[in-house]
């Protein structure tokens, strides 16, 4: 198997993702059976496709709620003869990054997208867990479990508390963080799959399409994102928990998980979890 370093791997993933999108577009443009299957699954069986467009390698950023530019969550736009536009997020992989953001920007984006104020204790916990608190290293030195040298060193290096250290430092913050992620599971799924920081509703994704035409897996499933969000909310109380590895560096979510990565919140999607949620 060809070995790739991390940077080369990300570049390959991006390029192959765009190639996959090109193949999907080509079939939607030319293959009547493929068109009909898509239209039926997005509940538009009586409509006809007028044209399609994809962002591809030349995608442009769109306005965000943070007064800057951001990448659209929509990979594919399908224009119908009903004057509707179906926005689709395409996933060629069964898991991986779906939303990636620094703690401060995450807080700002969440509050603006949903017109919800994140409580100050939850903001504090988010910043401690995701490397945005100036006193994180000091807290780790005082409350971290030095008996597990690997976990302790990891926290010092990342300047972020794991769940075990957060609980030892302030159990109320530990509980508040988990409870907030549980209570806002719907919004977190919506943010991850549909919205991101994108300001304009016309750029939000309506569907997530797991399809791989590159031969890497044999998947072709379309999920209505609103259905995903509602299903996530229904099970969040029993499926949201701190991970067990490295003293708890992740929060497991009904649609995947969120972890520390390069000092940011990295949300991951998980196809198998979505299938289980939606009883496929």
N, C-alpha and C positions, 0 to 999 in steps of 0.2 A: 504493500500500500504506500502511495506517495505521502511523504511526511511534509506537513506545512507548519510553519511557526504561526503564532496567534494572529499577527498582522496579515500574513498571507492568507490565512484561513478565513478571516473576516472579508478580505477582498474577494476571495473565491466565492464565498457565500452570497455576497452582494451581486456579483456578476452572474452567477448561476441563477439567482433569484430573478434577475431581469430577463435572462434567457427564458426561464419558465413562463414569466408573464407574457413575453412575446409569443410563445407557443400557444398559450391560452387565447390570446387576442386573435391569432391567426385562425384558430379553430372556430371561434365565435363569429368571425367574419366570413368563413367559407363553408363550414360544415353544418348542414341543416339539422342533422340528428343531434349534434352537440349543442346547437342553438336551442332546440326544442327542450332538451334535457335541462339546460340552464334555466330557461324561462319557466318551466314547470316547477322547478325547485325554489325559485324566488317568487312563486305564486303569481306569475304573469303569463300563464299558458296561452292566453288569447292575444297577447301582444306580439309585435315583431321588432326585431333589432334593426335600428336605423344605422347606427355606427357605434364603434367602441374607441376608447382611448386609454392609454396607459402612460404612467410617468416615465418609467424606464430610466436609462442612464442620464437622460437630460431633464429629469423631473425638477420642477422649480418649487421653492419653498412658498408657503402661504402665510398670511397674517395670523399671529397668535394672540391669545388673550393677555400676553405679557408685554405687549407693545414691541414685539420683535417678530422675526420670521421663524417658522417651524416647518417641519416636513409633514405633509398630509398623511393621514392614516389610510387614505384611499389609494390603492394600486391600479384599480381598473374602474372605468366609468362606462356603463352600458346605456346608450340612449335608445329609448323605445318610441314607437309610433304613437304612443299614448301621451307623448310629451313628458314622460317620466324619465328620470335618470337614476339608475341603480348603481350605488357606490359599493365597491367590493374591496376588501382587504384579502390579498392572496398569501397563503402560507404554503410553501413547498416542503417545509420540514414539520415534523410531528411535535416539535418542541423548540424552545429557544426564546430569545429576547423579543418582547413585544412592546415594551415601553422602558425608557432609560432616561433618568432625570436626577439632577442634584436636589438635595433635601429642600433647600430654600425655594427653588423654582417649583418643586413638587407642591409645596404648601401653597404657594401663590397661585399656581395653576388650578389646583383642586378648589380652592376657595372661590376663584373667579368663574370656573366652569359650572359650579353647582350652587353658587351664591350661599355657601355654607362657611361658617367660621370654625376652623379647627381649634379646639380648646388649647389653652396655653400649655397644659401639662402634656398633652399629646404632641404638640409641636416640640417641646423639650425632649420627649422620648425619641421622636423621629430624628432629631439632630444628634442625639447621643448614639443611636443605633446606626446612623448613616453618616458618620464622620463630618458633622457640621457644628460640633460643640467645642469651644476653645478649651474646656476643662476635661475633655474625655480622657486624655492620657493620665491626668492626675487621679481621676476616679478609678481607672483601671488599676493603677498602682496601689490604691488604697483598698479596693474591693475585689479585684480580680483574683481568681484561684491560681496561685503560683504553682500548685502541685501538678497542674497540667501545663507543662512548659510550652507545648506547641500552641495550645489555645490562647495562653497568656501572651505569647510573643506575637501571635497573629493580630490580637486586638491592639497591642502597642503599635505594631507596624501600620495597621489600618486606621488607627486613631478613632476606633469605634467600639462600643460595648457590645458584647454578645448578650444573649438573653439571661444567661446565668449571672453575669456581672451586673446587668441592669436590675435584676431581682435583688441581688445582694445590696446594691446601692440604694434602691428605692422600689419596694414592691408595689407601691401604688402606681408608679410610672410604668412598671412592667405590666401590670393589669390594664392600665388605661390604654397603652399602645395596642395590645391584643384585642381589647374590647372595641377600640375604634376601627381597627381593620375588619373586625367581624360585623359591626354595625353598618359599615360603609362598603360592604362587599359588592353591592350592585353598582355603586358609583365607580369603584376601582376597576371593575370589569368594563364598564362603559368607557372609562378613561383609557384603559389599556388597548381595547380592541377598536373603538369607534372614534374617539375624540382627540386624545392627546391634548396638546395645548392649542389646537386649531380653533380659531374664533368663529369661522363661518360654518353654519349648519350644513350648507351645501357640499362641504368638503369632508364631513364625517362619514364613516363607513356604515352601511346598513347590514352588510353580510360579511362573514369571514368564510373564505373558500379554501379548504385544505385540498390542494391538487398539485400533483407533481408529474409533469410530462417529460422529465429528464431520466426516468428509469430508476430513480433512487428509492422510491417506495410506490406502492400501488394504492394511492389514496385519492378519493374524489367525493368530498362531503362538503355541503354548504350549510352553514348555521346562520339563522337570523340572530343578529347580535342582541336584540332586545330579549329574545328567548333565553339566550345565554345569561344575560344579566339577571333576569328574573329567577332562573334556575339556581344561579350562584347565591342570590339572596336567600332562597329557601333552605339552603343547606349550610349557610355560612357559620351558624352557631355550633355545628358539630365538625366542620372540616377546616376551620381556621385555627392554627396552632403554631407555636414556635417549633422550628426544626430541631432535630436532635444532634446534628453533627457540629463539631467544633464549639460546643457549649451553647449552641442555638444561634446561628448566624443568618437564618432565614425565617420568614413567616410563610407557612404553607397556606395556600389559598385554594378555594374550590376549583379555580380554573388554572392553577399552576402554583407559582410561589414568587416571593420577592426577596432579593438578597442584596448584600453589599457587593458592588463591583466598581473598581476604580473610584471609590469614594461617592458612588451614586446609588440610587434605588434602581435596581434592575429587575423589572417584572418579567417573568417567564410564562409562556402559555404552554398548555399540555393537551394535545389532541385526545389522548385516552381519557383524561378527566372530563373533557367536554362531551365525549361520547357517552360516558357513564352518566353525566348530569342530564343529558337529553335523551337517555334510554335508547341510544342507537345500537 
